[in-house]
Amino acid sequence: MRVANAPCSWGVLELLPSASWTPCAQVMREMAASGYAGTELGEWGFLPTDAARSAEILVTHSLALVGAFVPVALADPASHARGAARAVEIARLLAEVGGPDAVVVLSDDNGRVPERTRHAGRISPAQSLTPRAWDVFADGAQTIARAVCDEVGARTVFHPHCAGYVETPDEIDALMSRTDPSMLGLCLDTGHLTYGGGDPLAILHRYGSRVWHVHFKDCDPLVAERARREGADYSTAVGSGVFCELGRGSVDFPGIVAALAARAYDGWIVVEQDILPGQGSAARSAERNREYLRALGV
């Protein structure tokens, strides 16, 4: 198992204007200095979209490019062709810079549906898609994964994410049951699964053969409970620190590491801790998160 980090841990988030993002050179330098071996692409344009320039930056810091987050509004069939073209474009950059093992991390276009954003962390079955709508959603995910495979030869994993249409365990089941396990894998994101009401270890046991990419994110149970009690939306919960440093929340990382090892998982573990302005030093948090994983033997 190899350990990477992601630009979101330095505040490079879709929730924030690009002018507020930590500069790319600083993020890469601090990420490497904290002991990480790779990075995800981050928001489009954060790393140069020119392959040669991106490769030069990553080689300078001895970092591999391991994946890229691609949001698509999959519940809308009109978005599927556009989403496939976008995913293929990003996959080509990944393949040129990161090589054949870099993955497209497909997700819903999270935060675009007010009801889902407002109720993130406490989604009820009535707020989910209908069976017919799930068929449309899954067809879009499958179409994009196939395009990425056919045109670039890269793999696609789906990322369950709060404030999107795949958040709860039942919603993960709805998507996984409708898609080809050889074509679409699963990104096990421990923090989103926990805040969404799931058990990451149970999901890993259920879908272990489809877990091709892993995000390590913790979830503070007290912040999560307060957000649910007060009816906080997704952005407010993130701003309150619902995704805390590793080992300070409720995620069973020792159990997950053991389960991954038992499955001989040899992909990337990507640390993610969404950092907003005023939430402390991203570099120090990255260092503590890496030290925590070393203590677990990772």
C-alpha positions in Angstrom: 0.0 0.0 0.0 1.3 3.4 -1.0 0.3 6.7 0.6 -0.6 9.9 -1.2 -2.4 13.1 -0.2 -4.7 15.4 -2.2 -4.8 19.2 -2.8 -8.1 19.4 -0.9 -6.0 18.9 2.3 -4.5 22.3 1.5 -7.9 24.1 0.9 -8.0 23.4 -2.9 -11.7 22.8 -2.9 -14.7 23.4 -5.1 -16.3 25.1 -2.1 -13.7 28.0 -2.4 -12.8 30.4 -5.2 -9.6 29.5 -7.0 -8.0 32.8 -5.8 -8.0 31.5 -2.3 -6.3 28.2 -3.1 -2.9 27.5 -1.6 -0.3 27.9 -4.5 0.5 24.6 -6.3 4.2 24.9 -5.7 3.7 25.2 -2.0 1.3 22.3 -1.8 3.6 19.9 -3.7 6.6 21.0 -1.6 4.8 20.5 1.7 3.2 17.3 0.6 6.5 15.7 -0.3 8.2 17.0 2.8 5.4 15.4 4.9 6.3 12.0 3.6 3.7 11.4 0.9 4.6 9.6 -2.3 1.8 10.8 -4.6 -1.0 13.3 -5.1 -4.3 13.5 -6.9 -4.8 16.1 -9.6 -7.0 18.4 -7.5 -9.4 20.9 -9.1 -8.9 21.3 -12.8 -6.3 23.9 -13.5 -4.6 23.6 -10.0 -1.8 21.5 -11.5 -1.0 22.6 -15.1 -3.2 21.0 -17.7 -0.2 20.6 -19.9 1.2 17.2 -19.3 4.9 18.2 -19.7 4.6 21.0 -17.1 2.7 18.8 -14.6 5.2 16.0 -15.0 8.1 18.5 -14.4 6.5 19.7 -11.1 5.8 16.2 -9.9 9.2 14.9 -10.7 10.8 17.8 -8.9 9.0 16.7 -5.7 9.2 12.9 -6.4 5.4 12.7 -6.4 3.3 10.3 -8.5 0.0 11.4 -10.0 -2.5 8.7 -8.8 -5.9 9.9 -9.8 -8.3 12.7 -10.5 -11.8 13.6 -9.2 -14.4 14.0 -12.1 -17.8 15.2 -11.0 -20.7 14.6 -13.4 -24.5 15.2 -12.8 -25.3 11.6 -13.6 -29.0 11.8 -12.8 -29.3 14.1 -15.9 -29.0 12.0 -19.0 -28.1 15.1 -21.0 -24.9 15.3 -19.0 -23.6 11.8 -19.9 -21.9 12.5 -23.3 -20.4 15.8 -22.0 -19.2 14.0 -18.8 -17.7 11.2 -20.9 -15.7 13.6 -23.0 -14.5 15.4 -19.9 -13.5 12.2 -18.2 -11.6 11.1 -21.2 -9.8 14.4 -21.4 -8.7 14.1 -17.8 -7.8 10.4 -18.2 -5.5 11.3 -21.0 -3.6 13.8 -18.8 -3.5 11.2 -16.0 -2.1 8.5 -18.4 0.5 10.9 -19.8 1.7 12.1 -16.4 0.8 9.3 -13.9 0.9 6.2 -16.1 -1.5 3.3 -16.5 -2.3 2.9 -12.8 -3.8 6.4 -12.3 -7.6 6.2 -11.9 -10.5 8.4 -12.8 -12.4 9.1 -9.6 -16.0 9.6 -10.9 -18.6 11.1 -8.7 -22.0 12.9 -8.8 -21.8 16.6 -9.3 -22.1 17.0 -5.6 -23.7 20.1 -4.0 -25.8 20.9 -7.0 -29.1 19.6 -5.7 -30.3 21.8 -2.8 -32.2 19.0 -1.0 -29.2 16.7 -1.0 -26.8 19.5 0.1 -29.1 20.6 2.8 -29.6 17.1 4.2 -26.2 15.7 3.8 -25.3 13.3 6.6 -29.0 12.5 7.3 -30.5 11.4 3.9 -33.7 9.5 4.1 -34.9 6.9 1.6 -37.5 9.3 0.3 -34.8 11.7 -0.7 -33.1 9.2 -2.9 -33.7 8.4 -6.6 -36.5 6.2 -8.0 -35.6 2.9 -9.5 -36.0 4.4 -13.0 -33.8 7.3 -12.1 -31.2 4.9 -10.7 -31.1 3.1 -14.1 -30.3 6.5 -15.8 -27.7 7.3 -13.2 -26.0 3.9 -13.5 -26.1 4.0 -17.2 -24.2 7.3 -17.2 -21.5 6.0 -14.8 -21.1 2.9 -17.0 -21.0 4.9 -20.2 -18.2 7.1 -18.8 -16.2 4.2 -17.4 -16.4 2.4 -20.7 -15.3 5.5 -22.6 -12.3 6.0 -20.3 -11.3 2.3 -20.7 -11.8 2.1 -24.5 -10.2 5.4 -25.4 -7.4 5.7 -22.8 -7.1 2.2 -21.2 -7.6 3.7 -17.7 -9.8 2.5 -14.9 -12.7 4.3 -13.3 -13.8 4.1 -9.7 -17.0 5.7 -8.3 -16.7 7.9 -5.2 -19.7 8.0 -2.8 -19.9 11.6 -1.5 -22.0 13.5 0.8 -24.3 16.1 -0.9 -24.6 13.9 -3.9 -26.9 11.1 -5.0 -24.6 8.3 -3.8 -24.1 8.8 -0.1 -25.8 6.1 2.0 -25.1 2.3 2.0 -28.4 1.7 0.2 -27.4 4.1 -2.5 -24.0 2.5 -3.0 -25.9 -0.8 -3.3 -28.2 0.7 -5.9 -25.3 1.8 -8.1 -23.1 -1.2 -7.6 -25.9 -3.6 -8.5 -26.6 -1.8 -11.8 -23.0 -1.6 -13.0 -20.4 -4.0 -14.4 -17.9 -4.9 -11.7 -15.2 -5.3 -14.3 -15.8 -1.8 -15.6 -16.6 0.4 -12.6 -14.8 0.1 -9.3 -15.4 1.7 -6.0 -13.4 4.4 -4.2 -13.7 3.6 -0.5 -13.8 7.1 1.1 -13.9 6.4 4.9 -15.1 9.9 5.9 -17.9 10.3 3.5 -19.1 6.8 4.1 -19.2 7.4 7.9 -20.9 10.8 7.7 -23.3 9.4 5.2 -24.4 6.8 7.8 -22.4 3.8 6.6 -19.6 1.6 8.0 -16.5 1.7 5.8 -15.3 -1.6 7.1 -18.7 -3.2 6.2 -18.6 -1.6 2.7 -15.0 -2.9 2.2 -16.1 -6.4 3.1 -19.1 -6.2 0.8 -17.3 -4.7 -2.2 -13.7 -5.6 -1.6 -13.1 -6.9 -5.1 -14.3 -3.5 -6.5 -12.2 -1.3 -4.2 -9.5 -0.1 -6.6 -8.8 3.2 -4.8 -9.0 4.3 -1.2 -9.5 7.7 0.4 -8.6 8.0 4.1 -10.7 10.7 5.7 -11.8 10.7 9.4 -15.2 11.9 10.8 -15.6 13.7 14.1 -18.7 12.1 15.7 -19.5 15.1 17.9 -19.4 17.5 15.0 -21.4 15.1 12.9 -24.1 14.7 15.6 -24.3 18.5 16.1 -24.6 19.1 12.4 -27.4 16.6 12.2 -29.2 18.0 15.3 -29.0 21.5 14.1 -29.9 20.7 10.5 -26.5 22.0 9.1 -25.9 21.8 5.4 -22.9 20.1 3.9 -20.7 23.2 3.6 -21.5 24.2 7.2 -20.5 20.7 8.5 -17.2 20.8 6.5 -16.5 24.3 7.9 -17.2 23.1 11.4 -14.5 20.4 11.0 -16.6 17.3 10.5 -13.7 15.8 8.6 -11.0 15.9 11.3 -7.4 14.6 11.4 -6.9 10.8 11.1 -7.3 9.0 14.4 -9.3 11.8 16.0 -12.7 10.7 14.8 -14.7 7.5 14.7 -13.3 5.7 11.7 -11.7 2.4 12.5 -8.5 2.8 10.6 -6.6 -0.1 12.3 -9.4 -2.4 11.2 -9.5 -1.0 7.7 -5.8 -1.3 7.3 -5.9 -4.9 8.5 -8.7 -5.7 6.1 -6.9 -4.1 3.1 -3.8 -6.0 4.0 -5.8 -9.3 4.2 -7.0 -8.6 0.7 -3.5 -7.9 -0.5 -4.6 -4.4 -1.6 -1.6 -2.8 -3.4 -3.2 0.4 -4.7 -3.0 3.9 -3.3 -4.3 5.2 0.0 -5.0 8.9 -0.4 -5.3 11.0 2.7 -7.9 13.7 2.5 -8.7 16.3 5.2 -10.7 19.1 3.8 -9.1 22.3 5.1 -10.9 25.7 5.0 -9.3 29.1 5.9 -8.9 29.4 9.7 -8.8 25.7 10.4 -5.1 25.5 11.2 -1.9 24.6 9.3 -2.4 22.2 6.4 1.2 21.2 6.5 1.2 20.3 10.2 -2.1 18.3 9.7 -0.5 16.5 6.8 2.5 15.6 8.9 0.4 14.3 11.8 -1.8 12.3 9.4 1.3 10.7 7.9 2.7 9.9 11.4 -0.6 8.3 12.4 -0.5 6.0 9.4 3.1 5.1 10.0 2.1 4.0 13.5 -0.4 1.6 11.8 2.4 0.2 9.7 1.4 2.0 6.5 
